[in-house]
Amino acid sequence: MTDRESMEYDVVVVGAGPAGLAAAIRLKQQNADVTVCVVEKGSEVGAHILSGAVMDPGALTELMPDWKAQGAPLNQAVTEDRFMFLSESSARQVPNWMLPNCFKNHGNYVISLANVCRWLGTQAEALGVEIYPGFAAAEVLFNDDGSVKGVATGDMGIGKSGEHTGRYARGMELHAKYTFFAEGCRGNLGKELQTRFKLREGRDPQVYGLGLKELWEVKPETHVPGLVVHTAGWPLDTDTYGGSYLYHLEDNLVAVGFVVGLGYSNPYLSPFEEFQRYKTHSAIRGFFDGGKRLAYGARAINAGGLQSLPKLAFPGGVLIGDDAGFLNAPRIKGSHAAIKSGMLAAGAAIKALAVGRMSDELADYPLSFEASWLHEELHKARNFKPWMSKGLYTGTLMVGIDQVIFGGKAPWTLHHQHADHETLKRKSEVTPISYPKPDGVLTFDRLSSVFISNTNHEEDQPAHLTLRNADTPVNINLALYDGPESRYCPAGVYEYIDAPNGAKKLQINAQNCVHCKACDIKDPTQNIKWVVPEGGGGPNYPNM
């Protein structure tokens, strides 16, 4: 095999999300001569970015105080908060004076995070950052002393059987004095680094939610610019963590979504179908009467909080943004935390580069995090997810006490006891869930949804959804759990079909994958391993 060409930089950033782009911008702001490269697996900056999203602009203001004058696409300020508890036939709104501060959004903006990232990309390039979309970082490179040397992008033009096609092109090596990993939730290189450098020692297991989202254009008479609606309860049972969001942007656009904690126990639960069912509630469906669904997507989110953060720095590299787990679950916000983490890491790297250091551990990064407002914010939120894992009613009561009585400063810290893949019950222990058929107007099936995510992969390439053991899906997942991957995947990737011998086999429709990472997280035997496909593959989200 031919040697790869290489390029040298001071800092290489993997991922053009809010954390990676903020880091790149701050590096250039502090030293214009520092060379910075960002690689992004999506076809363009923003193509793989999916978030609710209501954005706290505080970190962005620290990064770029003149963001309004520079045209940042934060166009719709929040005008109203509503929080409701749903049952199948009723909706009870919580008076706003009773809401903890974490559920109040005065001063925040309803945004498309994909468009904010596109704008951040233009700001970074104007400062001299090199951004390469369509190139997936597929491999971590190491120096002889074991420190991170950089990354290699994946080879292009490898056929399904591993042969070189007429499109074949060798990947590129990107060497750096420091490498920032900003791949988003459950980044495949970040996952490898956490194992190699034992970054999770002494930390709680990370726990996750699966967020599903649709973008709608609604009738003007049902549009309330700046309205933010959150719900808990139905259609989920009271023992299953989750809830909805409904955000009114500008131009008659509404972002609607549903988050299901991936620690759920019933293998028959389908987050996608729960989302579709939620939209039929009498308090919700009226927003969509006469509207048109424009886009769909799904993405896992970190929900473990402060006690689940790994060690952030290691020789030659750092984890930033959701690659580490900087998300405030009760606030349902992570973009401000991602931006701040990228800025903190950049500050540590600038100090190191100024005195000629390279490939060592940027210890100033975790130290600056511990002294920051971000650490204080996540510390106040640390008990939210552990309390909510105890059920809707108990969790709500205890979160109220934790946030209102103690202001998030209770003299105890609760811990996560299990990883999400450990929580499924066997099919013999549960009752199957029956979901209504979609009507194609308000509720939809997976395949029509994937179609409007603009997902595309080069078909002649090895599947990026790999199995450690080919027999495990049938012998364990199907036999014990009735094939849960066919339900937790929001894109119809996993399908049990009849085999020639009369048995069943798992068919993997990798071309449908929206890169949500749910399978890599929830598979009960951890037999599924998500790796990057060819760069540029996956969803192409507009305005998500």
N, C-alpha and C positions, 0 to 999 in steps of 0.2 A: 504494500500500500504506500502511495506517495506521501511524503512529508507534507504537513499543512503549512501554509504561509502564516506568518505571525505579524502582529502589529503591537506596538508598545505604547502604553498610556500611564499616566500617573494614577488614575482611578478608572476602573471599568464598573459600570452599573448594569445589573441584570434586571430589566423590567422598567418600562416607561409608564408606570402608574404614578400616583401622587407622591409616594415616598421617593422613588427613584429620580423623578424629575426635580423634586424639591432639593434633593441632595446635589444633583448636578448643577442646578442654578446657584445654590449656596456656595459650592466649591468655586465656581467662576466669579461670584460676587466678591469672595474674599481674596482670590488670587487669580487674575485673568490669565496668567501664564501657565496655570495647571492644565494639563491635558486630560480631558474627560470624554469617555465614550459610553453611550447607552445602547444596549441591544434589546430589542423588543420582538417577541415571537408573533405578535399580531401583525396583520398585513399593513396596518398603519397605527400610529399612536392613537389610543382610544378604542381600537377595534375589539379588544378583549376586556374593556373596563365596564363593569356592571355594578351599580350601587343604587340605593333608593331614589334620591338621596336628599337629605337635609344636611346642609354644611354649616358648621361653626366656622366663621371666617377668621378667627383669631390667629391661627398659625399662618394662614395665607397673608394676613396683614404683617406679621413679623417677617415673612419671607420677602414680600413685595408690597410695601406700604401704599404704593400708588396703583394698586391693582384695578381700582375703578377707572382711573384715567387711562390705564393701559388696555381697557376693554375686556377684562375678565368676564366670562359669561355667568356671572351671578346676577341674574336679572329679576328674580322674583323673591322678594322678602316674605318671610312667614307672616301671615296676618291673623291666623287663628289656630289654636290647638284644640283638638277633641280627642278624648280617650274614652273608649267604650268597652264594657264587658258584654259579650254576646252569648246568648243561649240560642237554641234553634229558632225560637219564635219571638225573642225580645232583644232589645239593646238598651243597656243602662249606661248613660254618660256620667263620668265622674266629674263633679264640679271642679273647675280649674283651681280653685283655692286649695283643694285637697291634694292636688298633684305634687309629687316631689319635684324638685328643681330639674332633675334629670329628664323629665318629660315635658319641660317647657322650652319653647323654641323662639322666644322673642330675640330678635337680633340675628337670627340665622336665615339661610336662604334655601329655597327649593331649587335644586340644580340637576343638570345632567353631568355626572362626574366624568363621563367619556369626553364631553365637550370641554370641561375644565382641563382635563389632561391634554387635549389637543392644543388648547391655548398655552398651557405650561410648556408644551413641546416647542412652540414657536418662540417663547421667551428664552428657553434654554439654548436653542439654536442661534438666536440673536447674540447670545453671550459667547458663542464659539463652541458649544457642546456638539459633539458629533453623535447623531442619533441614527441608528440603523434598524428600521422596522423590517419585519419579514425574516429575521434571523433569530432562531431559537438557540439559546444557550443550552447545550445538551450534555456538557461534561465539565467538571471542575478539574483544573490543572493544578499540580502541586510542585513546589520546589523540592530539592533533595532533602532539605531539613523538615519536610512535612508541611510547611506553610503554604497557603493558597497562592498560586502564581497567576491565576486568571481563569478564563473559561475558554472552551472551544465551542463554536457553533456546529450544529448538526450537518452532516453530509446531505446534499440534495441529490435526487435522482436515483435512489436505491429502490429496486422493485420489491414486490411483495415477498419474493423468495430470497431476498438478500442480494440479488445480482445488480450490477451496475447497468442502468439504462442509458439511453442517448442523452438524457438530461443530467447525467451525473456530474456533480461538482463537489470537490472536497471542502469540508468545513474550514473555517479560519480560527487560528488561535489568537486570543486577545490577552496579552500579558499586562499586568498592572502591579504597581507597588501596593495598592489596596483594591480589593474587589468588594463592591456593595451588592448584596443579594436582596432584591426588591421584587420578587416574583409574584407576590400576592399570597393568599391563603393556600397552605399546603404546597408550597413551591417544591418541585421535585429535587432541585439542587439543595435548597435549604434543608429539606428532609434528610438528604444524604449527609450534609455537614453536621446536623444535629447529632447524628449517630457517630460519625467519625471523630468529632471533637467532644463527645459526651456532654453536649450543651444542655441536655434535659436532666442531668443528675441533680437531685434535690428539688426538682420542680414538680408541680402537679401535672398530670396528663392534660394535654390540650383537649378541649371539647369544642364542638362545632355546631353551627346551624347551616341548613341549606336555604338560601334565599332564592325565591322565584319572582320574576318581575315581568309585567307587561306595560307597554306604553300605549295609551289610548288618546285619540282625538275625540273629545266629547262635544255635545251641543252647547252653545254659549249659555243657555239658560240653566244648565246643570254645572257650569264651571264656576268655581269660587277661587279666584287667584290667591295663592298663598295659604290656602287651607291645608292643614296637616291633621290627618286622622289616623289614630292607632287603635287597634282592638286586640283583645285577648279573649280566650274561651273558644266557643264554637267556631269552626267545626271540629276542633281537636277536643279530646276528652280532657278532663281536669288533671290527669296525671302526665300529660304530654306537653312539653315546653314548646311554645311557639306563639305566633301572633301575626297581625297584618299591619301594612301601612298603605296609606292612600294620600298621595301628595299632588296638589294642584300647582302645576307650573304655569308659565305664561302661554299665550297663544292657544288656549283651549286644550292644552295637553294635561293629561293626568297619568301619573306613574302609580301603579297599583302592584302590590307584592305581598308575599307571604313567606314567613320564616318558620321552619320546623327544626327544632333541636335534633341533631342526629344521634342523641342518646336515647331515642324512643325504643320501646321494647317489643311492640307488635310487628312481626315481619310482614304483615299484610297492609300496613300503613303505606300509603303513597303520598309523599309531599305534593306532587303535581296535582293529583286529584283533590287533595284537601284545599289547595289554592283555588282550583276551579269551583269547588263547592262553596267556598267562602263568598265568592262574588254573587251568589244567588240569594244571600241574606237580604231580607226586606229593607234593612237600614243601609245597604250598600248598593244593591243592583240599580237603583234609580239614577245613580251617577252616570251609568253607562247606556241608558236608554237612548237609542238613536246614534250611539257613538260607533267608532271604528277602531279596532285593534291594529296597531301599527308595528309593534315589535315585541319580541319575547326573548327572555334569557334566564339563566340560572347560574349561581355561583355559591360555593361554600364560603362561610365566614368563620373566623375564630371567635369564640365566645368565652374562653377560659379566664380572661382577665389577667390581672397582675401576677397571681400565683402560678399561672401557666406559662408565663414568659420564659423562654430558654435563656441561657447565657447569651449575651448579645454580640460579643466580640471574640475572635479567635485569631490565631496567627495568619495575617494577610487578609482578613476579611471581617465583615459585619453582616448581621441580619437587620433589616429595617422594614417598616411598614407591617403589612399583614404576613410577610414571610416570617416575622417574629411573633406577631399576634397582638399588635397595638390596636385594639378596638375596644371601645367603651360600650358594652352590651346594653346597659339600661338606657343610655342615651341614643342607642341605635345609630352610632356615628363612629367612623374610623378615619375618614379622609383628613381631618385636622390632626389626628394623632399620627397618621402616616407622614404627613408633611413635616411635623415637628421632629419625628424620629430621624427623618432624612437630614434635616438641618443639624441636629445634634451630632450625627455621625460625620457629616461634612466638616463641622467645626473641629472635631478630633483629628480628622485626616489632615486638615490644613496645618494644624499645629505640628503634627508628626513630619509632614513633608518639609516644613520650614526649617527643620533641624537635620534634614537628610535621612530620616528614618524610612524604612520600607519593610513590608512583609512581617512586621511584628504585630502584637496585639494592641489595638486601639483602646486601651483601658480608660481613656478619658471619655469615651462615648457612654458606657454604662454609668460612669460617675456623674456625668452631666445630666443624664436621664434621671438619676435618683434625686438630683437637686432641682428638677424642673417642675413646672406646673403640670406637665403631662403625668408624671409619677404621682403627684398629689391627686389628680383627677381619677386616675385608675385605682389608686388606693381607696378612695371613697366608694368606688363602684365594685370593689373586689368580692363582696358577699352576695351580689345580686343573683348571679347565675347559680351558685350553690343553694341559695334559698329557693329559687324558682324550680329547681330540680325536685323539690319536695312536694310539688303539686301546686295548682293554680291558687287555691284558697289559702293554704298555709303559707305559700311563697309570697303572695300579695301582702298578707298581714305582716310577715316578718320583714319584707323589703320596706314596707311603710315605716315600721319601727326603726329599721336600720338607717333609712334615709331622712326621715322627718324628725325622729326623736334624737338620734345620734349624729345626724348630719354626715353619715358615712364614716364616722370615726369611732365605731363601736370597738370595745377593747378585745375583740376576738376576730380571727380570720378563719372562715370556713374553707374546706378543701374539696377538690374534686377527687372522687374515689375510683372512678373507672373511665377508661377510654371508651369512646362511642361504639367501637366495634365489639365491645364485650357485653353489650346490654340487651341484645336480642333474645327473646324467649323462643323456645321451640314451637313449631306450628301446632303441636298437640296441646300446648298450654294456653292458647289464645283463641279468640273468636275472629274468624275472617271478617273483613270490612267490605261491604258492598257499596260501590260508588255508582251514581247515576251516569247515564250516557251523556256525552256532550251534545249541546244543541247547535253548535256552529255559529251562534250569534253572541252569546255571553260566555259560554263555556266551550272548551276546545279539546282536541286530542293532542297527543305529543307530536305526531309527525307534522301536522299543520302548524304547530307552534315552532318546531325546529326550522321549518321552511322560512318563517319570517325572522329568524335569528341570523339569516344569511350565512349559515354555517357551510363551509366547504373545505374538503381535504383532497389533496391529490390522491386518487384512488389507488394508483400503482405504487404503494409504499407499504412497509411493514406496519402492522397495527400498533398504535401507540398505547393500547390498553392490553397489557401483557399478563399472562397467568404464570405464577411460579410452578403450579402443578395443574396440568390439564384435566385431571380426574376430579379435583376438589369440587368444582361447581355442581356436578351431578351427585357425587357420593356424599357430600356434606351439605352444601347450600340448598340443593333441591330436596334431598332426603330429609333433612332436619328442619329447614326453615321455609320450604316451598318456594325456593328461588327468589329471595328478596331483592336481588339486583335488578330484576325486571320491574320492580316497583319503586325503589329509591332513586333510580336513574331518571332524571327529568327529561331525557331526550330519546328514549327508546333504543338505547345502545345495546342493552342486554336482553336476549330473547331465547327462551327455551323452545326448541323445535324437535320434531320427531326425527330420530336417527334411523338408519336403514335396518337395524336389528330390532326395531320396535321399542327401543328405549328412548330417552331424551338426550339432547346435547345442547350445550350453550352456544348460541351464535352471537358473535360480537359485531355489531354494526358500527364500527369505529368512525365511519364517515359522518355519523349523526352527532358526535361528541361536541358539546358546547364548553368543554374544559372546566366543568364545575368542581371536579375532584371528589364528588360524593362517593364514588365507588372506591377510591383509594382510602377513604376515611371509614366507610361503614361496612365494607366487606367483613363478615364475622371471622373469617380465617386469615384475613390480610393476605389473601392469595392474589388479589388484583393489584398490579403495580402500574401506575400512570407514568408514562415517560413522554417527552415532547415529540410531537410529530414534526414533519417538515415545517420550517418557518413559513409563516403566512397562512397556515391552515387554522381551522377553527371558526368561531363566529366572527361576524363583522357587524358589530353593534352600531347603529346610528342613534345618537342622542340618548344613550342608556347610561 
